[in-house]
């Protein structure tokens, strides 16, 4: 009785018999052909194809490594060029050596706390490095003037964001790198320059660079004064919250100031992000 089920199934479902028969025939063909020259030739060809595939995969990996190495070399060169440009800008003002690197560094710190991705951190680092590139077009006598600027001189200073945008807008390998230069002197309440843009119409990266720039201006020695005391700097950031500065950016900067109990975050400190970002290109 135990064998009745399978027997009935095979009688009433002949497709199963056909499948079993086909598999059996195929197996017999393979078994009887294993010793034939054609079979041996087939197996040899398959082995050669397998070896060829392995060699091809190794060559692809080799060429990929070469391409990656070339990309890394180009990235390092690009980073070094950007850093050199930033140092050239800072060299125009004998009192602000390292300003652009510090602004880039502070911008990265703020952006990290806002959850920026690694790619965006690289971009904002480069934006920070080159935010003042438009000062190339401002006479040294105006930049290094110890006293108060005349209205005409201040108008020259106010041109540097637009000049910076014009210089950077054609660098397509680092998208939007001109944003920092164009908008970093705009204020949250719309009273900034050059275009009096306000609120969230100012790109977030520029709002970050703007407060980083203001912080470094206050914590650095200038032609007309020494670095301001930390408490004075904190009060100025707090006073500018919602007017000069994006409130969220201001809160983060205030937190960074409060954590800096030894007042190390100023022009005498070593940038912890510079080495990590200056030699990396943006994908």
C-alpha positions in Angstrom: 0.0 0.0 0.0 2.9 2.3 0.7 4.0 2.2 -2.9 0.5 2.8 -4.3 0.6 6.6 -3.8 3.7 7.2 -5.9 2.5 4.7 -8.5 -0.9 6.4 -8.9 0.9 9.8 -9.0 3.0 8.6 -11.9 0.1 7.1 -13.7 -2.1 10.1 -13.5 0.7 12.7 -13.7 2.8 11.6 -16.6 4.8 14.9 -16.6 6.7 13.6 -13.7 7.6 10.4 -15.6 8.8 12.6 -18.5 10.9 14.7 -16.2 12.5 11.7 -14.6 13.2 10.1 -18.0 14.7 13.3 -19.4 17.0 13.7 -16.3 18.1 10.1 -16.6 18.9 10.4 -20.3 20.9 13.5 -19.7 22.8 11.8 -16.9 23.6 8.8 -19.1 24.8 11.0 -21.9 27.2 12.8 -19.6 28.5 9.6 -18.1 29.1 8.0 -21.4 30.7 11.1 -22.9 33.2 11.8 -20.1 36.0 9.8 -21.8 35.4 11.1 -25.3 37.9 13.6 -26.9 35.1 16.1 -27.4 34.3 16.1 -23.7 37.9 16.5 -22.8 38.2 19.4 -25.2 35.1 21.0 -23.7 36.5 20.7 -20.2 39.8 22.2 -21.3 38.1 25.1 -22.9 36.0 25.7 -19.8 39.2 25.7 -17.7 40.9 28.1 -20.0 37.9 30.5 -19.9 37.9 30.3 -16.1 41.6 31.2 -16.0 41.0 34.0 -18.5 38.2 35.4 -16.3 40.4 35.4 -13.2 43.2 37.2 -15.1 40.7 39.7 -16.4 39.4 40.4 -12.9 43.0 40.9 -11.6 43.7 43.3 -14.4 40.6 45.3 -13.7 41.6 45.5 -10.0 45.1 46.6 -11.0 43.8 49.4 -13.3 41.2 50.5 -10.7 44.0 50.8 -8.1 46.0 52.9 -10.6 43.0 55.2 -11.3 42.4 55.6 -7.5 46.0 56.5 -7.0 45.9 59.1 -9.7 42.7 60.5 -8.2 44.3 60.7 -4.8 47.3 62.5 -6.3 45.0 65.0 -8.0 43.0 65.4 -4.8 46.2 66.2 -2.9 47.3 68.7 -5.5 43.9 70.4 -5.6 43.9 70.7 -1.8 47.4 72.1 -1.8 46.4 74.7 -4.4 43.4 75.8 -2.5 45.4 76.1 0.7 48.1 78.1 -1.1 45.4 80.5 -2.4 44.0 80.9 1.1 47.5 81.7 2.5 48.1 84.2 -0.4 44.8 86.0 0.6 45.8 86.1 4.3 49.3 87.4 3.4 47.6 90.7 2.2 46.8 91.4 5.9 49.8 91.1 8.1 47.6 90.9 11.2 45.4 88.0 10.1 47.8 85.2 9.2 45.9 81.9 9.2 42.5 83.6 9.2 41.1 81.6 6.3 42.3 78.3 7.8 40.7 79.1 11.1 37.4 80.1 9.6 37.4 76.9 7.6 38.2 75.0 10.8 35.5 76.6 12.9 33.0 76.1 10.0 33.7 72.4 9.9 33.2 72.2 13.7 29.9 73.9 13.5 28.8 71.8 10.5 29.7 68.6 12.2 27.4 69.5 15.1 24.7 70.1 12.6 25.0 66.6 11.1 26.7 67.4 7.8 27.9 64.5 5.7 31.6 63.9 5.0 31.3 65.3 1.5 29.5 68.5 2.8 32.2 68.9 5.4 34.8 68.9 2.7 32.9 71.4 0.7 32.4 73.8 3.5 36.0 73.5 4.5 37.0 74.7 1.0 34.4 77.4 1.0 35.8 78.6 4.3 39.4 78.6 3.0 38.4 80.8 0.0 35.7 82.9 1.5 37.9 86.0 1.4 39.5 85.5 -2.0 37.8 88.6 -3.3 40.1 90.7 -1.1 42.7 90.1 -3.8 41.0 93.0 -5.6 41.2 95.4 -2.5 44.3 97.6 -2.2 46.7 96.6 0.6 46.6 100.1 2.0 42.8 99.7 2.7 43.1 96.2 4.2 46.0 97.2 6.5 44.7 100.6 7.5 45.0 101.1 11.2 42.4 103.7 11.6 38.7 103.9 10.7 37.9 103.4 7.0 36.4 106.3 5.0 33.1 105.7 3.2 35.0 105.2 -0.1 37.3 102.7 1.5 34.5 100.8 3.0 32.8 100.6 -0.3 35.9 98.9 -1.7 35.8 96.4 1.1 32.2 95.7 0.5 33.0 94.7 -3.1 35.1 91.6 -2.1 32.2 89.2 -1.8 31.1 89.9 -5.4 34.6 89.8 -6.6 35.1 86.4 -4.8 32.0 85.0 -6.4 33.2 86.0 -9.9 36.6 84.3 -9.2 35.1 81.1 -7.9 31.9 80.5 -9.8 33.7 78.8 -12.7 35.3 76.1 -10.5 33.0 73.3 -11.4 34.9 70.5 -9.7 33.9 71.9 -6.3 30.2 72.8 -6.8 28.9 75.9 -5.0 32.4 76.8 -3.7 31.5 80.5 -4.5 28.7 80.5 -1.9 30.9 81.2 1.0 32.6 84.1 -0.7 29.3 85.6 -2.0 27.2 85.4 1.2 29.5 85.4 4.2 28.8 89.1 5.0 25.0 88.9 4.7 23.2 89.1 8.0 20.2 87.1 9.2 18.0 90.2 9.5 18.9 91.4 6.0 21.2 94.3 6.9 24.4 92.8 5.5 26.1 93.2 2.2 26.4 93.0 -0.8 22.8 92.0 -1.6 21.0 92.4 1.8 19.7 88.8 1.7 18.1 87.6 4.9 17.1 84.5 6.9 17.2 81.2 5.2 17.6 82.8 1.8 21.2 82.9 2.8 22.6 79.4 2.1 23.3 77.5 5.3 26.9 77.0 4.5 27.3 80.8 4.2 25.5 81.3 7.5 28.0 79.0 9.1 31.0 80.6 7.5 29.6 84.0 8.4 29.6 83.3 12.2 32.9 81.5 12.0 34.4 84.6 10.2 33.0 87.0 12.9 34.3 84.8 15.7 37.8 84.8 14.3 37.7 88.5 13.7 36.9 89.1 17.4 39.4 86.5 18.7 42.3 87.6 16.5 44.7 90.6 16.9 43.9 93.3 14.4 45.8 96.4 13.2 43.6 98.6 15.6 43.2 96.2 18.6 44.2 93.0 20.4 42.1 89.9 20.5 38.9 90.5 22.5 38.4 88.7 25.9 36.4 85.5 25.6 33.4 86.9 27.6 33.2 89.9 25.3 33.2 87.6 22.3 30.5 85.5 23.8 28.3 88.5 24.6 28.7 89.7 21.0 27.6 86.4 19.6 24.6 86.3 21.9 23.7 89.9 21.0 23.9 89.0 17.3 21.7 85.9 17.6 18.7 86.3 15.2 20.0 89.6 13.8 23.5 89.2 12.5 23.6 85.4 13.0 21.4 82.4 12.3 20.0 81.4 15.7 21.0 77.8 15.3 24.5 78.6 14.3 24.8 81.1 17.1 23.7 78.5 19.7 26.3 76.0 18.4 29.0 78.7 18.6 28.0 79.6 22.1 28.2 76.0 23.1 31.7 75.8 21.6 32.8 78.9 23.5 31.4 77.5 26.8 33.3 74.2 26.2 36.5 76.1 25.5 37.2 76.9 29.2 40.9 77.7 28.5 40.2 80.0 25.6 42.3 77.9 23.2 39.9 78.3 20.2 41.5 81.4 18.8 44.4 82.5 16.5 47.0 80.7 18.7 45.5 77.3 18.5 46.4 74.5 16.1 43.6 73.6 13.7 42.5 70.0 14.3 40.7 69.7 11.0 43.1 71.3 8.6 45.3 68.3 8.1 42.3 66.1 7.7 40.7 68.1 4.9 43.2 70.3 3.1 44.6 67.4 1.0 41.2 65.9 0.0 39.3 66.8 -3.1 35.6 66.9 -3.2 34.1 64.0 -5.2 
